[in-house]
Amino acid sequence: METTSAATRSLATEAVHAGREDLAALGLHAAPLDLSTTYPSHDSRAEAARLDEFAATGARPDGPPVYSRLDNPTVARFEDALARLEGTESAVAFASGMAALTATLLVRAGAGLRHVVAVRPLYGCSDHLLSSGLLGTEVTWVDPEGVAAALRPDTGLVMVETPANPTLAETDLAAVARACGEVPLLVDNTFATPVLQRPRESGARLVLHSATKYLGGHGDVLGGVVACDEESARALRQVRFATGGVLHPLAGYLLLRGLSTLPVRVRAQSATAAELARRLAADPRVTAVHYPSVGGAMVAFEPAGDPHEVIAGVRLITPAVSLGSVDTLIQHPASISHRIVPEDDRRSGGIGGKLLRMSVGLEDAEDLWADLDAALSGRRPPRPGAERRERIPEPAAL
Ligand SMILES: *Cc1c(COP(=O)(O)O)cnc(C)c1O
């Protein structure tokens, strides 16, 4: 019988097995969910030594866990699996994508490197976190070609998102990585996922995900993660312990489960998205379609008519912010996901008032097209009760 070594396994195999290799030896099939906040120990000398070691190095503590803000075995399984999928040494999970970005910025600022060079567009709240200087950082916005010229002695990070939220603009990662020199490049890989793009292979030092999106994949878990080298991971773990933006163990469990179907979901959703992008591009009711060369399940387009009417007209497709779920979502970035970015900055990032962003799910392509077609035609009567905002009664009151 042939054996496969972990080093040569394909992504689809890793997605199902990474982070779970010890389960059979434990007599388990599903990963255990450890909800303990604390762990009893009669050996406080050994606990003290583990705490000292963590404070000194940031390495994941050996031996029994001490406290769940420091380390959790269920979350660790998700981190190990994601690191394998991204091809990085380590990964550190957080309560949300924004908590992951916050920790990354704090690590760099803590080293006295408060300046960030970033390329627009970014996810709206990432843009806001950098622009507001809330964490004491200062940002210089540039085009990808302007990265090298914008670097300063106190530059701690270069940040890009590709394909970018919401325009799906793409950046040549290898070129930007070269321009960064010694400064770490952070790539937000939420849209492509490691199924379509592994930024580490292009020279990115830090790969960020809103795990809320494709990694979870079912719209029921909030999380974030940074895949990186172990040295960066140690600093991130220390900041996570100090600031408390930890991933809940149940979220870690759900994210690990989500990873096992990530390759199948992303490939199936991408095939449908590519087909819808083709049809939209050929449709006279649509003036522009954005679909990345790397593929993926996100499509952005600009209707000739009122984009708000398209949102009001969908029935099968859910009009909601967020993305990456098994069902199709659509939203108007200028109103919702990028509302927090000032209008001029939205414009310069290519986020016009007509733009709609659609996250394509696992429904049948023909059913989705029928819904889009009707929404674009404006044929839809107002939804019954659409003007009423009454609360649906609780089941007990029915
Ligand atoms: C949603 C999103 C984030 C923020 O993640 P949360 O999990 O919502 O905090 C960051 N980057 C991108 C590209 C996103 O789509």
PDBQT file of the ligand as one rigid body, heavy atoms in Angstrom, charges set to zero:
ROOT
HETATM    1  C1  LIG A 401     -15.052  40.631   7.172  1.00  0.00    +0.000 C 
HETATM    2  C2  LIG A 401     -13.666  40.976   6.812  1.00  0.00    +0.000 A 
HETATM    3  C3  LIG A 401     -12.734  41.370   7.786  1.00  0.00    +0.000 A 
HETATM    4  C4  LIG A 401     -13.121  41.538   9.246  1.00  0.00    +0.000 C 
HETATM    5  O1  LIG A 401     -13.409  40.315   9.822  1.00  0.00    +0.000 OA
HETATM    6  P1  LIG A 401     -14.445  40.112  11.068  1.00  0.00    +0.000 P 
HETATM    7  O2  LIG A 401     -14.352  38.647  11.295  1.00  0.00    +0.000 OA
HETATM    8  O3  LIG A 401     -15.772  40.611  10.632  1.00  0.00    +0.000 OA
HETATM    9  O4  LIG A 401     -13.876  40.922  12.194  1.00  0.00    +0.000 OA
HETATM   10  C5  LIG A 401     -11.438  41.610   7.388  1.00  0.00    +0.000 A 
HETATM   11  N1  LIG A 401     -11.073  41.498   6.092  1.00  0.00    +0.000 NA
HETATM   12  C6  LIG A 401     -11.935  41.144   5.126  1.00  0.00    +0.000 A 
HETATM   13  C7  LIG A 401     -11.474  41.039   3.719  1.00  0.00    +0.000 C 
HETATM   14  C8  LIG A 401     -13.262  40.872   5.453  1.00  0.00    +0.000 A 
HETATM   15  O5  LIG A 401     -14.124  40.527   4.485  1.00  0.00    +0.000 OA
ENDROOT
TORSDOF 0
